[in-house]
Amino acid sequence: MEICYVLDASAFINGFQITSKKNFTVPEITEEIKDFESRLKFDTAITEGLLFIQDVPSEYLSCVNDIISESGDILRLSLPDKKLIALAYMLSQRGESVKVISDDYTIQNTLKIMNIPYSGVMTEGIKGIYNWKKVCEGCKKEFPEDYPFEDCEICGSRIFKKRIKVNR
């Protein structure tokens, strides 16, 4: 079975060589490709029929949001990132063999949790899985991901995102 590649902006920016005829990305990624050379590669791939821009139905995005809200990656992923992951998830649910090309560690972390293959162009890729928690700098109280303030309600200290390694 031929692999479907799901390409992040970093695939174009960092020089991923398209050799397959089954390459996909989401519409929002086009906004992230700004330099001339990367844009030329991107546009050429579309013109030559090697890259398909695919939007993702909301049910797949909802599934991804549920998964990343557990890991805390929802705090770090942009909408284009989430849609890219949802596209990979959708294609894999439809029986395709999928590999995501991205140098973004947060995207890779989420894909690892979801058991979706990935690889970087400039980076080796992550080795472990990490979750993220909102934690008070002062009293160390943990807050839910949707806590709306930047200061602790207990001691007034700054809240930061702490990376926690998951043993799997």
Backbone hydrogen bonds, N-H to C=O, Kabsch-Sander energy under -0.5 kcal/mol:
donor,donor_aa,acceptor,acceptor_aa,energy
4,C,97,S,-3.6
5,Y,3,I,-0.6
5,Y,22,K,-2.8
6,V,99,K,-2.2
7,L,5,Y,-0.6
7,L,24,F,-3.1
8,D,6,V,-0.5
8,D,101,I,-2.4
11,A,8,D,-1.5
12,F,8,D,-0.8
12,F,9,A,-0.8
13,I,9,A,-2.5
14,N,10,S,-2.5
15,G,12,F,-0.9
16,F,11,A,-3.4
18,I,16,F,-0.7
19,T,17,Q,-0.6
23,N,21,K,-0.7
23,N,50,L,-0.6
24,F,5,Y,-3.2
25,T,52,F,-1.9
29,I,26,V,-1.6
30,T,26,V,-0.5
30,T,27,P,-1.2
31,E,28,E,-1.0
32,E,29,I,-1.4
33,I,29,I,-0.6
33,I,30,T,-0.7
34,K,32,E,-0.9
39,R,35,D,-2.4
40,L,36,F,-2.5
41,K,37,E,-2.1
42,F,38,S,-2.4
43,D,39,R,-3.1
44,T,40,L,-2.6
45,A,41,K,-2.2
46,I,42,F,-1.7
47,T,43,D,-2.7
48,E,44,T,-2.6
49,G,46,I,-1.6
50,L,45,A,-2.8
51,L,45,A,-1.4
52,F,23,N,-2.7
54,Q,25,T,-3.2
54,Q,52,F,-0.6
60,Y,57,P,-1.3
61,L,57,P,-1.2
62,S,58,S,-2.5
63,C,59,E,-1.7
64,V,60,Y,-2.1
65,N,61,L,-2.6
66,D,62,S,-2.2
67,I,63,C,-2.0
68,I,64,V,-2.9
69,S,65,N,-1.6
70,E,66,D,-0.9
71,S,67,I,-1.1
72,G,68,I,-1.4
73,D,68,I,-0.6
74,I,68,I,-1.5
75,L,72,G,-1.7
76,R,73,D,-1.8
77,L,73,D,-1.5
82,K,78,S,-2.5
83,K,79,L,-2.7
84,L,80,P,-2.2
85,I,81,D,-2.3
86,A,82,K,-2.6
87,L,83,K,-2.3
88,A,84,L,-2.0
89,Y,85,I,-2.5
90,M,86,A,-2.8
91,L,87,L,-2.6
92,S,88,A,-2.2
93,Q,89,Y,-2.4
94,R,90,M,-1.4
95,G,92,S,-1.5
96,E,91,L,-2.4
97,S,2,E,-0.5
98,V,96,E,-0.7
99,K,4,C,-2.3
100,V,117,P,-2.3
101,I,6,V,-2.7
102,S,100,V,-0.7
102,S,119,S,-1.8
105,Y,103,D,-0.6
108,Q,104,D,-2.4
109,N,105,Y,-2.5
110,T,106,T,-2.1
111,L,107,I,-2.5
112,K,108,Q,-2.5
113,I,109,N,-2.0
114,M,110,T,-1.9
115,N,112,K,-1.0
116,I,111,L,-2.7
119,S,100,V,-2.2
129,I,166,V,-0.7
131,N,164,I,-3.3
132,W,71,S,-2.5
133,K,162,K,-2.1
134,K,143,F,-0.9
135,V,133,K,-0.6
135,V,160,F,-3.0
136,C,141,K,-2.3
137,E,158,R,-2.9
140,K,136,C,-0.8
143,F,134,K,-2.9
147,Y,144,P,-2.2
152,C,157,S,-3.0
156,G,152,C,-1.1
159,I,150,E,-2.5
160,F,135,V,-2.8
162,K,133,K,-3.3
162,K,160,F,-0.6
164,I,131,N,-3.2
166,V,129,I,-3.2
168,R,166,V,-0.7
